[in-house]
Amino acid sequence: MDILNKELKDIDKRRKKWQYAWVNDMINDEDFSLRMEEENNKEEDINKQLSSLQPSSEKINTEDLSEILRDIKSNWYQLDTLEKKMLLQMFTKKIAIDRVGNQIKPDCLEIKEVQFF
């Protein structure tokens, strides 16, 4: 979400630059309209992504939650890296690890502590 919010700020900065260039006759009306439309489309896409990341306010019953957690375990290897990261961020408060080897491999790390929300 932070990355998407930063991108929205960048779009706003670019939009101001396009406006400045247009006011100072550095670009013509047609170029200005095209650039603004591009920025608006990017902004709309990012806002859609942000809204899909917002947690829903509806309550999930315990039975459904239990089923979801079982599905996570069985589908873990089908998730991409970003999905795994987001999942861990949703459920864990802290993960403490310790290096047990000198190589840079997952099996050289040992999980010492996990705190859930």
Secondary structure, DSSP 8 states (H G I E B T S, - for coil): -HHHHHHHHHHHHHHHHHHHHHHTTSS-HHHHHHHHHHHHHHHHHHHHHHHHHS---S---HHHHHHHHHHHHHHGGGS-HHHHHHHHHHHEEEEEEEE-SSSSSGGGEEEEEEEE-
